[in-house]
Amino acid sequence: MVTESFPSKEHSSWICCQIGAREHYAIPISLHQEGQLIHLITDAWVSPHSELNYLPRVSANLRGRYHSELADAKVSAFNYSLIAFELSQRLRGISGWQCTIARNNWFQKKAKAVLKKIANQLSEPPVIFSYSYAALEIFRFAKEQGWTTVLGQIDPGIREEELVIAEHERHPDLAPEWKPAPPHYWDNWREECQLADHIVVNSEWSRQLLQEAGIETEKCKIIPLVYTPPAEALNFVRTYPDTFSPERPLRVLFLGQVILRKGMAAVLEAIQSLEGYPIEFWIVGSCQINIPEDIQNHPQVHWIGRIPRSKTAYYYQQADVFLFPTLSDGFGLTQLEAQAWQLPIIASQNCGKVVTDGENGWILSEVTGGAIAACLKHLLSYPFHLRHYSQNSSFLVSKEQNCSK
C-alpha cells in the first residue's frame, strides 16, 4: 500500500516518526522510493537478522515491524526500551487510555532524543512527519529548529469521539466498561494541529469532521489510501449461486474490531431481524463488546474471533458480500482489501469513498439494523446484483493497477 500525491515535491529531506507498522510503513516507503527519506524513527524495528527473532514470544508480538523496501533506509528504533516499557505497564496493571497515552509520551521522548542528536548533522531543514496523538513534543522541538511539520491524522478526531459517545449512550449494556479519551488528550491534539504546517487526512469524511472541530481546513490535504492487491487476488474467480438457500446461504462478512464505532449495534439488530432467512453472518475480529446470549448462540452467526492478517484472504474469498457499516473511520482499508477480492461492499457514508452505490456495492443511507437488513433482503431477491457488482469490482481493481504503473 502506498499513498498517492504525497506533498513532498518541494522538499528533499524528510524524517518520519511513527509508532507501529501503521499503513505498512506506506509514508516512509513512498518517500524512500523518491530518495527523500533521510530517517525513520519508530518504536520497534525487527530486521531478519535481529536477535529478537530467536525469542519466539517477543518475535510474535513484534511481527511485522519491518519492511524489506526500507532495508537500506536509516532507521532508529527502541526495541529493548519498548519491551521494558510494555512489561512495566503490564506489571503495574496499567491499561486503556492511561497505557496508550503513556506509550505515546514514551515514544515522543525517545524520538525527540534522536532528533536532538541528528539536528546538527542535517544539511538542510527537513520536514518532520508524525502521526496524530504522538506528535506534540516532536513538533514542539521541530518548530524550535524552524523545520516544516506534517501531521498524519489517523482518524477524524474529537468529532468522531462525540459520535461514538452518543452511540454508547444509546447502547449502554453493550460496552459498559468503555471510556472516552480524557480531556487533556484532545487538548494535546489541538496543539498538534496548531503546530502542524500541513495535515494529511485520508478521506473527505475526516476533513469534514476536522472542520466541524474547528481545525484549519486550509492545512488539510486529502490523500486516499491506495492498496496493492496480493497476486493471488488478481487471478481469483468469484462465483455465486442462482438462488440462496439454507443449504447455500448468503454469506455476509464483517471483518474488523467488534466495537460500537464499527456499527456493531446495527449489525446485531440486523441479525435478530433476519432470523430464519438463508443468511449467514461471519464476524471476524477481536470482540470488545458484550454480545447478548441469544446472538452468541445464534445458528446463523459464526463468531470467528481475532485472526492473523495472513488468514484474512480466506474469509474474503469465501464470503458473498462485505459489511462495513462504520459510524466513523478515517478511511477503512478493509474496503480496499474486499474490493481486491472482487467482493461487493455494503458501506456507510462515514469513511473513505471506495463504494459507488449501484456500481460495486451499496451505500447505507443510515447505520441501522433496518437499513442493513433491507439491503440483505434485496440481495436474496436479486442475487445477480452480486455477480454484477463483483465484476465491476474486478474492473475497478484492474483500472487502479494500470493507473499506478
C-alpha positions as a Python dict, from the first residue, in 0.01 Angstrom:
ca = {
    (1, 'M'): (0, 0, 0),
    (2, 'V'): (125, 347, -84),
    (3, 'T'): (-14, 694, -63),
    (4, 'E'): (-99, 899, -366),
    (5, 'S'): (20, 1255, -442),
    (6, 'F'): (202, 1293, -111),
    (7, 'P'): (300, 1663, -85),
    (8, 'S'): (677, 1619, -97),
    (9, 'K'): (798, 1761, -425),
    (10, 'E'): (913, 2093, -279),
    (11, 'H'): (1124, 1929, -6),
    (12, 'S'): (1409, 1683, -43),
    (13, 'S'): (1468, 1579, 319),
    (14, 'W'): (1201, 1409, 529),
    (15, 'I'): (1207, 1248, 873),
    (16, 'C'): (919, 1014, 958),
    (17, 'C'): (816, 931, 1314),
    (18, 'Q'): (566, 654, 1378),
    (19, 'I'): (456, 404, 1639),
    (20, 'G'): (392, 59, 1496),
    (21, 'A'): (368, -51, 1134),
    (22, 'R'): (87, 192, 1051),
    (23, 'E'): (-28, 157, 691),
    (24, 'H'): (255, -94, 647),
    (25, 'Y'): (506, 194, 652),
    (26, 'A'): (340, 350, 346),
    (27, 'I'): (462, 705, 406),
    (28, 'P'): (832, 627, 469),
    (29, 'I'): (835, 378, 181),
    (30, 'S'): (687, 633, -58),
    (31, 'L'): (944, 893, 46),
    (32, 'H'): (1231, 644, 37),
    (33, 'Q'): (1142, 546, -318),
    (34, 'E'): (1169, 915, -412),
    (35, 'G'): (1506, 944, -239),
    (36, 'Q'): (1365, 1191, 15),
    (37, 'L'): (1359, 988, 339),
    (38, 'I'): (1664, 1069, 549),
    (39, 'H'): (1547, 899, 871),
    (40, 'L'): (1269, 678, 1003),
    (41, 'I'): (1216, 690, 1378),
    (42, 'T'): (991, 412, 1505),
    (43, 'D'): (927, 224, 1827),
    (44, 'A'): (1044, -118, 1706),
    (45, 'W'): (1229, -250, 1404),
    (46, 'V'): (1295, -622, 1380),
    (47, 'S'): (1503, -698, 1073),
    (48, 'P'): (1554, -1058, 955),
    (49, 'H'): (1895, -1054, 1126),
    (50, 'S'): (1769, -924, 1462),
    (51, 'E'): (1843, -1134, 1768),
    (52, 'L'): (1480, -1080, 1871),
    (53, 'N'): (1380, -1334, 1607),
    (54, 'Y'): (1526, -1601, 1834),
    (55, 'L'): (1287, -1509, 2115),
    (56, 'P'): (958, -1657, 1987),
    (57, 'R'): (724, -1480, 2227),
    (58, 'V'): (883, -1140, 2172),
    (59, 'S'): (910, -1202, 1799),
    (60, 'A'): (539, -1283, 1777),
    (61, 'N'): (446, -955, 1947),
    (62, 'L'): (668, -754, 1714),
    (63, 'R'): (592, -946, 1396),
    (64, 'G'): (551, -711, 1103),
    (65, 'R'): (777, -441, 1250),
    (66, 'Y'): (996, -440, 941),
    (67, 'H'): (963, -383, 569),
    (68, 'S'): (1206, -506, 304),
    (69, 'E'): (1154, -188, 99),
    (70, 'L'): (1317, 5, 384),
    (71, 'A'): (1605, -239, 428),
    (72, 'D'): (1863, 22, 326),
    (73, 'A'): (1692, 320, 493),
    (74, 'K'): (1830, 492, 801),
    (75, 'V'): (1612, 366, 1089),
    (76, 'S'): (1623, 443, 1460),
    (77, 'A'): (1420, 214, 1685),
    (78, 'F'): (1398, 137, 2055),
    (79, 'N'): (1332, -238, 2068),
    (80, 'Y'): (1456, -314, 2418),
    (81, 'S'): (1321, 7, 2566),
    (82, 'L'): (981, -78, 2417),
    (83, 'I'): (989, -429, 2563),
    (84, 'A'): (1080, -284, 2904),
    (85, 'F'): (803, -23, 2877),
    (86, 'E'): (534, -276, 2785),
    (87, 'L'): (646, -515, 3059),
    (88, 'S'): (640, -234, 3314),
    (89, 'Q'): (288, -131, 3212),
    (90, 'R'): (167, -490, 3239),
    (91, 'L'): (326, -550, 3580),
    (92, 'R'): (173, -228, 3712),
    (93, 'G'): (-169, -318, 3576),
    (94, 'I'): (-185, -10, 3354),
    (95, 'S'): (-415, -40, 3053),
    (96, 'G'): (-664, 154, 2845),
    (97, 'W'): (-615, 523, 2783),
    (98, 'Q'): (-357, 552, 3060),
    (99, 'C'): (-136, 299, 2882),
    (100, 'T'): (-196, 447, 2536),
    (101, 'I'): (-105, 798, 2648),
    (102, 'A'): (199, 672, 2841),
    (103, 'R'): (318, 487, 2529),
    (104, 'N'): (272, 796, 2312),
    (105, 'N'): (470, 1005, 2563),
    (106, 'W'): (744, 742, 2591),
    (107, 'F'): (783, 735, 2212),
    (108, 'Q'): (794, 1112, 2177),
    (109, 'K'): (1065, 1137, 2442),
    (110, 'K'): (1273, 876, 2258),
    (111, 'A'): (1212, 1033, 1917),
    (112, 'K'): (1299, 1381, 2042),
    (113, 'A'): (1631, 1249, 2176),
    (114, 'V'): (1716, 1114, 1829),
    (115, 'L'): (1617, 1441, 1664),
    (116, 'K'): (1839, 1637, 1902),
    (117, 'K'): (2129, 1407, 1818),
    (118, 'I'): (2097, 1438, 1441),
    (119, 'A'): (1985, 1804, 1417),
    (120, 'N'): (2337, 1942, 1369),
    (121, 'Q'): (2420, 1678, 1109),
    (122, 'L'): (2148, 1787, 865),
    (123, 'S'): (2250, 1976, 552),
    (124, 'E'): (1911, 2148, 521),
    (125, 'P'): (1597, 2196, 733),
    (126, 'P'): (1390, 1877, 699),
    (127, 'V'): (1019, 1810, 700),
    (128, 'I'): (901, 1617, 1006),
    (129, 'F'): (611, 1377, 954),
    (130, 'S'): (443, 1227, 1259),
    (131, 'Y'): (108, 1066, 1324),
    (132, 'S'): (-154, 1228, 1543),
    (133, 'Y'): (-161, 1182, 1921),
    (134, 'A'): (213, 1109, 1931),
    (135, 'A'): (345, 1424, 1763),
    (136, 'L'): (322, 1709, 2015),
    (137, 'E'): (672, 1702, 2168),
    (138, 'I'): (821, 1615, 1829),
    (139, 'F'): (654, 1917, 1668),
    (140, 'R'): (747, 2149, 1953),
    (141, 'F'): (1111, 2060, 1900),
    (142, 'A'): (1081, 2083, 1521),
    (143, 'K'): (928, 2430, 1531),
    (144, 'E'): (1211, 2548, 1759),
    (145, 'Q'): (1450, 2442, 1481),
    (146, 'G'): (1244, 2610, 1209),
    (147, 'W'): (1152, 2279, 1045),
    (148, 'T'): (832, 2210, 850),
    (149, 'T'): (578, 1986, 1024),
    (150, 'V'): (328, 1746, 867),
    (151, 'L'): (67, 1569, 1081),
    (152, 'G'): (-74, 1237, 966),
    (153, 'Q'): (-426, 1244, 1109),
    (154, 'I'): (-514, 880, 1175),
    (155, 'D'): (-887, 934, 1239),
    (156, 'P'): (-1150, 1212, 1226),
    (157, 'G'): (-1053, 1341, 1570),
    (158, 'I'): (-1275, 1464, 1851),
    (159, 'R'): (-1593, 1479, 1642),
    (160, 'E'): (-1563, 1106, 1583),
    (161, 'E'): (-1528, 1060, 1958),
    (162, 'E'): (-1850, 1254, 2010),
    (163, 'L'): (-2034, 1030, 1763),
    (164, 'V'): (-1905, 722, 1944),
    (165, 'I'): (-2003, 860, 2285),
    (166, 'A'): (-2359, 912, 2156),
    (167, 'E'): (-2368, 553, 2030),
    (168, 'H'): (-2252, 420, 2367),
    (169, 'E'): (-2522, 624, 2538),
    (170, 'R'): (-2780, 461, 2309),
    (171, 'H'): (-2647, 111, 2388),
    (172, 'P'): (-2503, 125, 2742),
    (173, 'D'): (-2533, -250, 2801),
    (174, 'L'): (-2317, -348, 2504),
    (175, 'A'): (-1994, -188, 2628),
    (176, 'P'): (-2037, -67, 2987),
    (177, 'E'): (-1660, -57, 3052),
    (178, 'W'): (-1578, 162, 2752),
    (179, 'K'): (-1433, 503, 2835),
    (180, 'P'): (-1373, 805, 2613),
    (181, 'A'): (-1035, 972, 2593),
    (182, 'P'): (-958, 1217, 2878),
    (183, 'P'): (-990, 1591, 2800),
    (184, 'H'): (-612, 1655, 2801),
    (185, 'Y'): (-577, 1400, 2518),
    (186, 'W'): (-780, 1632, 2297),
    (187, 'D'): (-608, 1945, 2428),
    (188, 'N'): (-275, 1799, 2316),
    (189, 'W'): (-425, 1701, 1981),
    (190, 'R'): (-546, 2054, 1916),
    (191, 'E'): (-196, 2182, 1986),
    (192, 'E'): (-55, 1923, 1743),
    (193, 'C'): (-292, 2056, 1476),
    (194, 'Q'): (-191, 2413, 1557),
    (195, 'L'): (180, 2331, 1527),
    (196, 'A'): (132, 2137, 1203),
    (197, 'D'): (207, 2323, 881),
    (198, 'H'): (14, 2057, 690),
    (199, 'I'): (-238, 1793, 798),
    (200, 'V'): (-285, 1477, 592),
    (201, 'V'): (-626, 1310, 609),
    (202, 'N'): (-738, 1005, 412),
    (203, 'S'): (-1096, 1100, 329),
    (204, 'E'): (-1339, 1385, 280),
    (205, 'W'): (-1523, 1247, 584),
    (206, 'S'): (-1216, 1311, 802),
    (207, 'R'): (-1168, 1659, 659),
    (208, 'Q'): (-1533, 1739, 727),
    (209, 'L'): (-1516, 1630, 1091),
    (210, 'L'): (-1192, 1819, 1147),
    (211, 'Q'): (-1360, 2129, 1009),
    (212, 'E'): (-1652, 2078, 1248),
    (213, 'A'): (-1399, 2062, 1533),
    (214, 'G'): (-1258, 2400, 1435),
    (215, 'I'): (-935, 2276, 1275),
    (216, 'E'): (-799, 2493, 992),
    (217, 'T'): (-904, 2301, 683),
    (218, 'E'): (-667, 2510, 471),
    (219, 'K'): (-394, 2294, 623),
    (220, 'C'): (-569, 1970, 529),
    (221, 'K'): (-480, 1763, 225),
    (222, 'I'): (-686, 1457, 138),
    (223, 'I'): (-467, 1164, 35),
    (224, 'P'): (-676, 846, -9),
    (225, 'L'): (-514, 515, 69),
    (226, 'V'): (-409, 304, -226),
    (227, 'Y'): (-393, -70, -178),
    (228, 'T'): (-177, -313, -373),
    (229, 'P'): (-372, -641, -403),
    (230, 'P'): (-195, -971, -339),
    (231, 'A'): (-103, -1152, -659),
    (232, 'E'): (-346, -1438, -589),
    (233, 'A'): (-637, -1193, -570),
    (234, 'L'): (-580, -1079, -929),
    (235, 'N'): (-646, -1431, -1059),
    (236, 'F'): (-932, -1512, -823),
    (237, 'V'): (-1265, -1603, -984),
    (238, 'R'): (-1573, -1536, -770),
    (239, 'T'): (-1892, -1735, -829),
    (240, 'Y'): (-2247, -1701, -698),
    (241, 'P'): (-2544, -1941, -692),
    (242, 'D'): (-2858, -1851, -885),
    (243, 'T'): (-3050, -1853, -558),
    (244, 'F'): (-2961, -1864, -190),
    (245, 'S'): (-3100, -2140, 32),
    (246, 'P'): (-3049, -2292, 378),
    (247, 'E'): (-2801, -2529, 214),
    (248, 'R'): (-2618, -2240, 46),
    (249, 'P'): (-2695, -1924, 242),
    (250, 'L'): (-2586, -1569, 164),
    (251, 'R'): (-2251, -1529, 343),
    (252, 'V'): (-2209, -1186, 498),
    (253, 'L'): (-1860, -1098, 619),
    (254, 'F'): (-1780, -844, 891),
    (255, 'L'): (-1404, -815, 940),
    (256, 'G'): (-1258, -572, 1192),
    (257, 'Q'): (-1284, -470, 1554),
    (258, 'V'): (-1616, -579, 1703),
    (259, 'I'): (-1692, -243, 1865),
    (260, 'L'): (-1976, 6, 1857),
    (261, 'R'): (-1783, 254, 1643),
    (262, 'K'): (-1776, -4, 1366),
    (263, 'G'): (-2157, -23, 1365),
    (264, 'M'): (-2191, -346, 1560),
    (265, 'A'): (-2511, -239, 1737),
    (266, 'A'): (-2678, -211, 1396),
    (267, 'V'): (-2531, -546, 1288),
    (268, 'L'): (-2675, -717, 1597),
    (269, 'E'): (-3016, -564, 1525),
    (270, 'A'): (-2999, -686, 1165),
    (271, 'I'): (-2910, -1038, 1278),
    (272, 'Q'): (-3214, -1050, 1505),
    (273, 'S'): (-3449, -924, 1234),
    (274, 'L'): (-3320, -1172, 974),
    (275, 'E'): (-3375, -1487, 1178),
    (276, 'G'): (-3494, -1768, 954),
    (277, 'Y'): (-3368, -1612, 631),
    (278, 'P'): (-3099, -1801, 434),
    (279, 'I'): (-2830, -1562, 553),
    (280, 'E'): (-2510, -1643, 743),
    (281, 'F'): (-2302, -1383, 928),
    (282, 'W'): (-1928, -1432, 970),
    (283, 'I'): (-1791, -1198, 1238),
    (284, 'V'): (-1410, -1186, 1219),
    (285, 'G'): (-1216, -973, 1468),
    (286, 'S'): (-1150, -914, 1835),
    (287, 'C'): (-1474, -869, 2028),
    (288, 'Q'): (-1478, -575, 2269),
    (289, 'I'): (-1850, -557, 2346),
    (290, 'N'): (-2098, -773, 2537),
    (291, 'I'): (-2282, -993, 2291),
    (292, 'P'): (-2636, -1090, 2401),
    (293, 'E'): (-2656, -1462, 2472),
    (294, 'D'): (-2921, -1527, 2207),
    (295, 'I'): (-2691, -1383, 1939),
    (296, 'Q'): (-2381, -1554, 2080),
    (297, 'N'): (-2552, -1887, 2017),
    (298, 'H'): (-2743, -1782, 1706),
    (299, 'P'): (-2733, -2057, 1441),
    (300, 'Q'): (-2687, -1802, 1162),
    (301, 'V'): (-2381, -1636, 1319),
    (302, 'H'): (-2023, -1761, 1318),
    (303, 'W'): (-1801, -1583, 1571),
    (304, 'I'): (-1453, -1634, 1428),
    (305, 'G'): (-1263, -1405, 1663),
    (306, 'R'): (-928, -1243, 1603),
    (307, 'I'): (-712, -1387, 1324),
    (308, 'P'): (-367, -1300, 1185),
    (309, 'R'): (-361, -1086, 871),
    (310, 'S'): (-231, -1382, 674),
    (311, 'K'): (-565, -1558, 727),
    (312, 'T'): (-795, -1277, 610),
    (313, 'A'): (-776, -1376, 243),
    (314, 'Y'): (-966, -1697, 315),
    (315, 'Y'): (-1267, -1510, 451),
    (316, 'Y'): (-1267, -1256, 169),
    (317, 'Q'): (-1269, -1547, -77),
    (318, 'Q'): (-1548, -1742, 91),
    (319, 'A'): (-1787, -1452, 157),
    (320, 'D'): (-2056, -1321, -78),
    (321, 'V'): (-2072, -962, 46),
    (322, 'F'): (-1863, -744, 278),
    (323, 'L'): (-2035, -543, 552),
    (324, 'F'): (-1872, -215, 659),
    (325, 'P'): (-2137, -14, 849),
    (326, 'T'): (-1894, 210, 1038),
    (327, 'L'): (-2009, 511, 1235),
    (328, 'S'): (-1676, 676, 1156),
    (329, 'D'): (-1343, 576, 1003),
    (330, 'G'): (-1054, 781, 871),
    (331, 'F'): (-1072, 564, 561),
    (332, 'G'): (-1146, 195, 609),
    (333, 'L'): (-869, -9, 448),
    (334, 'T'): (-1070, -332, 464),
    (335, 'Q'): (-1292, -187, 191),
    (336, 'L'): (-995, -190, -47),
    (337, 'E'): (-899, -539, 65),
    (338, 'A'): (-1253, -664, -2),
    (339, 'Q'): (-1264, -494, -342),
    (340, 'A'): (-930, -656, -433),
    (341, 'W'): (-1105, -993, -389),
    (342, 'Q'): (-1397, -873, -607),
    (343, 'L'): (-1625, -875, -305),
    (344, 'P'): (-1924, -636, -324),
    (345, 'I'): (-1942, -400, -27),
    (346, 'I'): (-2222, -262, 189),
    (347, 'A'): (-2077, 50, 350),
    (348, 'S'): (-2181, 360, 537),
    (349, 'Q'): (-2107, 712, 416),
    (350, 'N'): (-1882, 777, 715),
    (351, 'C'): (-1545, 671, 574),
    (352, 'G'): (-1323, 679, 267),
    (353, 'K'): (-1509, 659, -62),
    (354, 'V'): (-1450, 315, -210),
    (355, 'V'): (-1809, 219, -287),
    (356, 'T'): (-2006, 378, -566),
    (357, 'D'): (-2370, 299, -494),
    (358, 'G'): (-2511, 70, -760),
    (359, 'E'): (-2171, 2, -916),
    (360, 'N'): (-1954, -206, -682),
    (361, 'G'): (-2180, -211, -378),
    (362, 'W'): (-2436, -24, -173),
    (363, 'I'): (-2415, 288, 43),
    (364, 'L'): (-2632, 273, 355),
    (365, 'S'): (-2850, 582, 393),
    (366, 'E'): (-2820, 534, 771),
    (367, 'V'): (-2636, 295, 1001),
    (368, 'T'): (-2930, 98, 1142),
    (369, 'G'): (-3027, -265, 1167),
    (370, 'G'): (-3324, -193, 943),
    (371, 'A'): (-3111, -45, 666),
    (372, 'I'): (-2868, -339, 674),
    (373, 'A'): (-3150, -594, 680),
    (374, 'A'): (-3328, -426, 388),
    (375, 'C'): (-3012, -440, 179),
    (376, 'L'): (-2952, -808, 255),
    (377, 'K'): (-3314, -898, 180),
    (378, 'H'): (-3273, -726, -155),
    (379, 'L'): (-2973, -948, -229),
    (380, 'L'): (-3175, -1258, -150),
    (381, 'S'): (-3432, -1149, -409),
    (382, 'Y'): (-3181, -1029, -670),
    (383, 'P'): (-2860, -1232, -628),
    (384, 'F'): (-2748, -1144, -981),
    (385, 'H'): (-2665, -796, -849),
    (386, 'L'): (-2382, -953, -651),
    (387, 'R'): (-2236, -1108, -964),
    (388, 'H'): (-2261, -778, -1149),
    (389, 'Y'): (-2101, -574, -869),
    (390, 'S'): (-1827, -831, -826),
    (391, 'Q'): (-1738, -798, -1194),
    (392, 'N'): (-1733, -420, -1156),
    (393, 'S'): (-1501, -453, -857),
    (394, 'S'): (-1264, -661, -1068),
    (395, 'F'): (-1267, -392, -1336),
    (396, 'L'): (-1200, -116, -1081),
    (397, 'V'): (-905, -304, -930),
    (398, 'S'): (-758, -363, -1277),
    (399, 'K'): (-805, 5, -1364),
    (400, 'E'): (-636, 118, -1041),
    (401, 'Q'): (-344, -117, -1102),
    (402, 'N'): (-291, 22, -1453),
    (403, 'C'): (-311, 380, -1327),
    (404, 'S'): (-50, 315, -1059),
    (405, 'K'): (207, 180, -1304),
}
